[in-house]
Amino acid sequence: MAFTDVVVVLFLWCGVSAMAEASDSSINRVNVSVYYESLCMDSIEFLTTQFHPAYLIHGDKINVDLVPYGKAKANNDTGRWNFTCQHGPRECYGNKVQACAVALLDQRKSTEFVVCTMKSGDAAAEENLYKCASENNVTFSEIKDCADSSKGDELLAFNGYRTTSVKPPIRFVPTIIFNDSYNQTMQDMALTNFSSVIDFLINQNCDNCKSGQSNFSSSFPYILLMLGVLQMFKL
């Protein structure tokens, strides 16, 4: 391994450690914000194969923040919100439904409902929405009323505001932000190994709770993981 590789890995580790320390160690939870689109194949792939398996294991240690909007556009020139979504009007509806679910339900139910709709193959089809609601003991009529009303418009518009406020600007969907700080390396890792990123941040939080500082030895396995990522992307 070249000296430059070592420097890069140590730099990445220090950056990740700083992100973990920035979180509230007394709570010991990882904040995960996912900016995505309801009909985007990359979003579906991430939420169903990366995010959800890790959530089933670590759900009690993750503050989930689902933000359906992505590369949509919004305007209020007529006094009423109008949206244009990357995958058409049906995606706008799917985004509204999921925004309403997040607003109306607790974290567990909203997360499971959203993931179920993404797994269904069509997150905007009402048959799938009713089915996912039933499977998770959710009353879909309340969510539908929200999505069909000005409340749904306001929630989606707010998601748009949040999405366009991310720095640097979002260029890829889904974008995953940990502990309220965007990091490109963490983003790249999360798309293919989200569970390992969560494990790392949880361990860092636990170490910080006990000692008030990062623990290099507990982080070493993740440095090896970063080496693998470097090799993968030929950094």
C-alpha positions in Angstrom: 0.0 0.0 0.0 1.4 3.4 -1.0 2.1 6.1 1.5 -0.5 8.3 -0.2 -3.1 5.6 0.4 -2.3 5.6 4.1 -2.6 9.4 4.2 -6.0 9.3 2.4 -7.4 6.6 4.7 -6.3 8.4 7.8 -7.8 11.6 6.4 -11.1 9.8 5.8 -11.1 8.3 9.2 -10.5 11.6 10.9 -13.3 13.2 8.9 -15.7 10.4 9.8 -14.7 10.6 13.5 -15.4 14.3 13.5 -18.9 13.7 12.0 -19.7 11.2 14.7 -18.4 13.5 17.5 -20.7 16.2 16.2 -23.7 14.2 17.1 -25.3 14.2 20.5 -23.4 11.4 22.2 -25.7 11.5 25.3 -28.5 10.3 23.0 -26.3 7.9 21.1 -28.4 7.9 18.0 -27.3 8.4 14.4 -29.3 10.9 12.3 -29.9 9.6 8.8 -31.5 11.8 6.2 -32.4 10.2 2.8 -33.2 12.6 -0.1 -34.9 10.4 -2.7 -37.8 10.0 -5.2 -40.7 7.5 -4.9 -40.3 6.1 -8.4 -36.6 6.4 -8.9 -34.9 3.0 -9.4 -31.8 4.0 -7.5 -33.9 5.2 -4.6 -35.8 1.9 -4.6 -32.6 -0.1 -4.7 -31.1 1.8 -1.8 -34.1 1.9 0.5 -35.0 -1.7 0.0 -31.6 -3.5 -0.2 -29.3 -1.2 1.9 -31.3 1.0 4.2 -34.1 -1.4 5.3 -32.0 -4.4 6.4 -29.8 -2.1 8.5 -32.9 -0.4 9.9 -34.3 -3.7 11.0 -31.1 -4.3 13.1 -30.4 -0.8 14.3 -33.7 1.0 14.1 -33.7 2.0 17.8 -30.3 3.8 17.2 -31.3 5.7 14.1 -33.2 8.9 13.8 -34.8 8.4 10.3 -35.4 11.4 8.2 -37.0 10.5 4.8 -37.3 13.4 2.4 -39.1 12.4 -0.8 -38.6 15.1 -3.5 -35.3 14.6 -5.3 -35.0 16.5 -8.6 -38.6 17.7 -8.7 -39.4 21.4 -9.4 -42.0 23.5 -7.6 -43.7 26.8 -8.2 -46.5 28.8 -6.5 -47.0 31.5 -9.1 -50.8 31.0 -9.2 -51.1 30.9 -5.4 -51.3 27.1 -5.5 -48.4 24.7 -5.5 -47.6 23.0 -8.7 -44.9 20.3 -9.0 -43.0 18.7 -11.9 -41.3 15.4 -11.0 -38.5 13.6 -12.7 -40.6 10.5 -13.3 -43.8 12.3 -14.1 -47.0 13.3 -12.2 -47.5 9.9 -10.6 -44.1 10.3 -8.8 -45.3 13.6 -7.5 -48.3 11.8 -6.0 -46.1 9.1 -4.6 -43.8 11.7 -3.0 -46.8 13.4 -1.5 -48.1 10.2 0.0 -44.8 9.4 1.6 -44.3 13.0 2.8 -47.7 12.7 4.5 -46.9 9.3 6.0 -43.7 10.7 7.5 -45.7 13.6 9.0 -48.6 11.6 10.3 -47.0 8.4 11.6 -44.4 7.5 14.1 -40.9 6.5 12.8 -41.4 2.8 12.8 -44.7 2.8 11.0 -43.8 5.5 8.5 -40.5 3.8 7.7 -42.1 0.4 7.2 -44.9 1.9 5.1 -42.5 3.8 2.8 -40.2 0.8 2.4 -43.2 -1.4 1.6 -44.4 0.9 -1.1 -41.0 1.1 -2.6 -40.8 -2.7 -2.7 -44.2 -3.0 -4.3 -42.9 -2.0 -7.8 -45.1 1.0 -8.0 -45.1 3.4 -5.0 -47.9 5.5 -6.6 -50.4 2.7 -7.3 -53.3 3.0 -4.8 -53.7 -0.8 -4.7 -50.1 -1.1 -3.4 -50.6 1.9 -1.0 -53.7 0.4 0.6 -51.9 -3.0 0.8 -48.8 -1.6 2.5 -51.0 0.5 4.9 -52.9 -2.7 5.9 -49.7 -4.7 6.4 -48.4 -2.1 8.8 -51.7 -1.3 10.7 -52.0 2.1 9.1 -55.2 3.8 8.1 -54.4 4.8 4.5 -57.5 7.1 4.1 -55.9 9.6 6.5 -52.7 9.6 4.5 -54.7 9.9 1.2 -56.7 12.8 2.5 -53.5 14.6 3.4 -51.9 13.8 0.0 -55.0 15.1 -1.9 -55.2 18.3 0.1 -53.2 21.5 0.4 -51.5 19.9 3.4 -49.8 17.4 1.0 -48.7 20.3 -1.2 -47.2 22.1 1.7 -45.4 19.1 2.9 -43.9 18.4 -0.5 -43.0 22.0 -1.0 -41.2 22.0 2.3 -39.3 18.9 1.3 -38.4 20.8 -1.9 -37.1 23.7 0.2 -35.0 21.2 2.3 -33.7 19.4 -0.7 -32.6 22.6 -2.5 -31.0 23.9 0.7 -28.5 21.0 0.9 -24.9 22.1 0.5 -23.3 21.1 -1.8 -26.4 20.9 -4.1 -27.8 17.5 -4.6 -26.8 16.0 -7.9 -27.6 12.4 -7.3 -30.7 10.6 -6.0 -30.7 9.2 -3.4 -28.4 11.4 -1.4 -27.7 10.2 2.2 -26.6 12.6 4.9 -25.3 11.4 8.3 -25.6 13.5 11.4 -26.6 16.5 9.4 -23.3 16.8 7.5 -22.8 15.7 3.9 -19.7 13.7 3.2 -19.1 12.3 -0.3 -17.1 9.3 0.9 -19.8 8.3 3.3 -22.4 8.8 0.6 -20.5 6.5 -1.8 -20.0 3.8 0.9 -23.7 4.0 2.0 -25.0 3.2 -1.5 -23.3 -0.2 -1.4 -22.6 -0.9 2.3 -25.0 1.2 4.4 -24.9 -1.2 7.3 -21.2 -0.8 7.8 -21.5 3.0 7.8 -24.2 2.7 10.5 -22.2 0.3 12.5 -19.2 2.6 12.4 -21.1 5.7 13.5 -22.9 3.8 16.3 -19.6 2.5 17.6 -18.1 5.9 17.4 -21.0 7.4 19.4 -20.7 4.6 22.0 -16.9 5.2 22.4 -17.5 8.9 22.7 -20.1 8.4 25.4 -17.6 6.4 27.5 -14.4 8.3 26.9 -15.4 11.6 25.4 -13.0 10.9 22.4 -12.7 8.7 19.4 -11.3 5.2 19.9 -8.8 4.3 17.2 -8.8 0.5 17.9 -12.5 0.2 17.6 -12.4 2.1 14.3 -9.6 0.0 12.8 -12.0 -2.5 11.1 -13.7 0.4 9.4 -10.4 1.8 8.2 -9.9 -1.6 6.5 -13.3 -1.1 4.9 -12.3 2.3 3.7 -9.2 0.7 2.1 -11.6 -1.6 0.2 -13.6 1.4 -0.9 -10.5 3.1 -2.1 -9.5 0.1 -4.1 -13.1 -0.1 -5.5 -13.1 3.5 -6.7 -9.3 3.5 -7.5 -8.8 6.6 -5.4 
